[in-house]
Amino acid sequence: MRGALFLMAAVLLFAEPPAEVLDLFREAADALANDDANAFLDKFDRNMAGYAAFRDEIVGLLASHDVGSTIEVVNDEGDDQKRSLDLDWLLVISEKNSANGTNETRRKVLKCRIERQGKQWKITALEPLEFFRD
């Protein structure tokens, strides 16, 4: 019985977040890759602390750079209304229209909180926002 409880706890510990949560981050990464600042920013709650400066950073970043992005959920806790996640986020940034432009790779585990707003999940906190600074 004890072994079965441990196994069940281990399975729960490593369970993936719900598909719609994974979709939120997949769509965010796709928006960056597609140079679509509006689609990326649409994943965020506009009332998030630091949103205005973050919006300006994203618009500036995508105006001057091509951005590739992968996001892996490292830790996920919460329910069907609010979740806290640790995201292993990788950005590959290269200057637009430059044959010998610089490439930069950034990788960091970001702290993220999301909340269901109506039928959609929105990112309500992401730290550190400086990760996306141009």
C-alpha positions as CSV (number, residue, x, y, z in Angstrom):
1,M,0.0,0.0,0.0
2,R,2.8,2.4,0.9
3,G,4.6,1.7,-2.4
4,A,1.4,2.4,-4.3
5,L,0.9,5.7,-2.6
6,F,4.5,6.7,-3.3
7,L,4.1,5.7,-7.0
8,M,0.8,7.7,-7.2
9,A,2.5,10.7,-5.7
10,A,5.4,10.5,-8.1
11,V,3.0,10.3,-11.1
12,L,1.1,13.3,-9.8
13,L,4.4,15.2,-9.2
14,F,5.5,14.7,-12.8
15,A,2.1,15.1,-14.4
16,E,2.0,17.6,-17.3
17,P,0.0,20.8,-17.0
18,P,-3.4,20.7,-18.7
19,A,-3.3,20.9,-22.5
20,E,-4.8,24.4,-22.6
21,V,-2.0,25.7,-20.3
22,L,0.6,24.1,-22.6
23,D,-1.2,25.7,-25.6
24,L,-0.8,29.2,-23.9
25,F,2.9,28.9,-23.9
26,R,3.2,27.2,-27.3
27,E,1.1,30.1,-28.8
28,A,3.3,32.6,-27.0
29,A,6.5,31.0,-28.5
30,D,4.8,30.9,-32.0
31,A,3.9,34.6,-31.7
32,L,7.5,35.5,-31.0
33,A,8.8,33.4,-33.9
34,N,6.2,34.9,-36.2
35,D,7.2,38.5,-35.3
36,D,3.7,39.1,-33.9
37,A,4.0,41.4,-30.8
38,N,0.3,41.8,-30.5
39,A,-0.4,38.0,-30.4
40,F,2.4,37.5,-27.9
41,L,1.2,40.4,-25.6
42,D,-2.4,39.1,-25.9
43,K,-1.3,36.2,-23.7
44,F,-0.6,38.6,-20.8
45,D,-3.0,40.4,-18.4
46,R,-2.6,44.1,-19.2
47,N,-2.9,44.8,-15.4
48,M,0.2,42.8,-14.7
49,A,2.9,44.7,-12.8
50,G,5.3,46.3,-15.3
51,Y,3.1,45.5,-18.3
52,A,3.6,48.9,-20.1
53,A,7.4,48.7,-20.0
54,F,7.3,45.0,-20.9
55,R,5.1,45.8,-23.9
56,D,7.5,48.5,-25.1
57,E,10.5,46.0,-24.7
58,I,8.7,43.3,-26.7
59,V,7.7,45.7,-29.5
60,G,11.3,47.1,-29.7
61,L,12.8,43.6,-29.6
62,L,10.6,42.3,-32.4
63,A,11.1,45.4,-34.5
64,S,14.9,44.9,-34.7
65,H,15.4,41.2,-34.1
66,D,14.2,37.8,-35.2
67,V,13.3,35.7,-32.1
68,G,13.1,32.0,-31.7
69,S,11.7,30.6,-28.5
70,T,11.2,27.4,-26.7
71,I,9.4,27.1,-23.4
72,E,9.5,24.0,-21.1
73,V,7.4,23.7,-18.0
74,V,9.7,22.7,-15.2
75,N,7.2,23.0,-12.3
76,D,3.5,23.4,-12.2
77,E,1.2,23.9,-9.2
78,G,-2.4,25.1,-9.0
79,D,-5.9,24.4,-10.1
80,D,-8.3,25.1,-13.0
81,Q,-8.4,28.9,-12.1
82,K,-4.8,29.8,-11.0
83,R,-1.4,28.2,-11.5
84,S,2.2,28.9,-10.6
85,L,4.8,27.6,-13.0
86,D,8.6,27.6,-13.4
87,L,9.4,27.9,-17.1
88,D,12.7,27.0,-18.7
89,W,12.6,29.7,-21.4
90,L,15.1,29.7,-24.3
91,L,15.4,32.7,-26.6
92,V,17.5,32.9,-29.7
93,I,17.8,36.5,-30.9
94,S,19.3,37.6,-34.1
95,E,19.5,41.0,-35.8
96,K,17.0,41.5,-38.7
97,N,18.3,42.1,-42.2
98,S,22.0,41.6,-41.2
99,A,24.2,39.1,-42.9
100,N,26.8,39.4,-40.1
101,G,24.5,40.4,-37.3
102,T,25.0,39.1,-33.8
103,N,23.1,36.1,-32.5
104,E,22.4,35.9,-28.8
105,T,21.1,32.9,-26.9
106,R,19.3,33.5,-23.5
107,R,18.1,30.8,-21.2
108,K,16.6,31.2,-17.8
109,V,14.0,29.6,-15.5
110,L,11.3,32.2,-15.2
111,K,8.6,32.4,-12.4
112,C,5.2,32.6,-13.9
113,R,1.6,32.9,-12.6
114,I,-1.4,32.5,-14.8
115,E,-5.1,32.9,-14.2
116,R,-8.2,31.9,-16.1
117,Q,-10.0,35.0,-17.3
118,G,-13.3,33.9,-18.9
119,K,-12.4,31.0,-21.1
120,Q,-8.7,31.9,-21.6
121,W,-5.6,31.6,-19.5
122,K,-3.6,34.9,-19.1
123,I,-0.1,35.4,-17.8
124,T,-0.6,37.6,-14.7
125,A,3.1,37.7,-13.5
126,L,6.4,36.8,-15.1
127,E,9.8,37.3,-13.5
128,P,12.2,38.5,-14.4
129,L,10.7,40.6,-17.2
130,E,14.3,41.9,-17.9
131,F,14.9,38.6,-19.7
132,F,13.2,40.1,-22.7
133,R,15.0,43.4,-22.7
134,D,16.3,44.5,-26.0
